[in-house]
Amino acid sequence: MSSKFELVKKYFDLKVWSVERVKMAVEKNWITREEFQVITGEAYSE
């Protein structure tokens, strides 16, 4: 699990971050594409 996974998940769950913001976390290598899917329930697409 990526070091920022819990933080990103928390922000998404609290509706502080949108799906687009979580995508940015993937682009910045904070989380993986697989973790994106766990957090958002959607497959990552570029």
Secondary structure, 3 states (H helix, E strand, C coil): CCCCHHHHHHHHHCCCCCHHHHHHHHHCCCCCHHHHHHHHCCCCCC
